[in-house]
């Protein structure tokens, strides 16, 4: 259910991206009004973050964590049901803001006041929708923590369970700590708008910059909430197709925990230009750069896992390799943005747009797709069409670069983000980027088709599916029983399935 | 078919695990609520 919902919202958010790129295909106002364009940029972000990527991770967690820890199901199935069914209501509410007077939220997904407080009738609807999404995420995270901490089979210890479980465990703690902060921030926006408070209104003695601090205290860990489970999936796929155990399992766990810890002390690098003391700039620059250390450990370990491995390049591995290269590009542009004088130049330009899309599209989205291709034969008991899978990969990998790489040039040349019109000097690269967007969008239609085709029929999958696969899920039948491990696996099965 | 499973858990073990799961869930829920209230309280104190 989560995965189907995420797939649907991926195409809704993708449609919004197509509208944005169609408008930006040429300079001048072509297709939509500026207010609607701003709504599209705002809604695209909210839909993709809260409607596509996060539910996709929760869906993968729901399906895989019980299998990987030797449990019959998630610990709290009714809570699970509740947390899922909040989402369709939340997104119906959010999308219906486009139909009310004043239109949808248009001040960017960051909802900075005072701009966001000037919204129309859709403002309280969007705030309520964000509360609902946050509640759903918190409940889903509680379920993940409770399942991993209480439902592990005998012999499945914390330091030998799959890294997908580890990365999700850490993500769940991040979510529990940060989602309430976002909820608090938007509650205060609501009271500022309707109940006469002045938390963020300078005219009443409030401080708009305080909202930015609170928002980014949530917002930066949120980036890692979107990407840490991707690290977990990479640590599953790469060893399987390298036919080697993961290099440095313990280091990977500690690196993930270090990234999560550091994510709480870097938030102000998003707001260098508001003006802050030199000591603050130095602290947030250095703490941001420190994140590259545990991230570097991860990239090194994945590379070392492949070193002298017996590599094959099935679709999940192709997505994993693209993740490795392209996410690293996104990481490097992030380092550039961490340098204060450089950030003063790049801030609010297309360079930032290119940076976070490199992290989130070939990062989070490619990892989700790689994970789906990796586990689809296990879920359905049938193999997907490998040729179509590879076609999907190559089209995605080529077009994602055509789409986002030119945005670095646009940003360096000074094109601001969130504008429906631009100077003619930016025309060429915008056209290239839009062509890439149309190609990327169209090629994604292959993804649901390949899944549908696999569900309908295909070569029978073995229990192990992939030659080098390790983990308890591969000890189950393909497809697994409705309640995966009704009785806990024996210690011999656990010993065969654990990571090291 | 699934091969090689452990002995099923006794009803007492299942009940104990369920109670522990519920306790953990309530604890985490209160932690989340604590963060929500704390950040609003901090903002009230500042403004």
Interface residues (C-beta under 8 A of the other chain):
Chain A: X75 X76 X79 X138 X141 X142 X143 X145 X146 X147 X149 X150 X151 X153 X154 X176 X177 X178 X179 X180 X181 X183 X184 X185 X187 X188 X197 X198 X199 X205 X206 X207 X210 X214 X475 X476 X477 X481 X485 X486 X487 X488 X489 X490 X491 X492 X493
Chain B: X1 X2 X3 X4 X5 X6 X7 X8 X9 X17 X20 X21 X22 X24 X25 X28 X29 X31 X32 X33 X34 X35 X36 X37 X39 X40 X43 X44 X46 X47
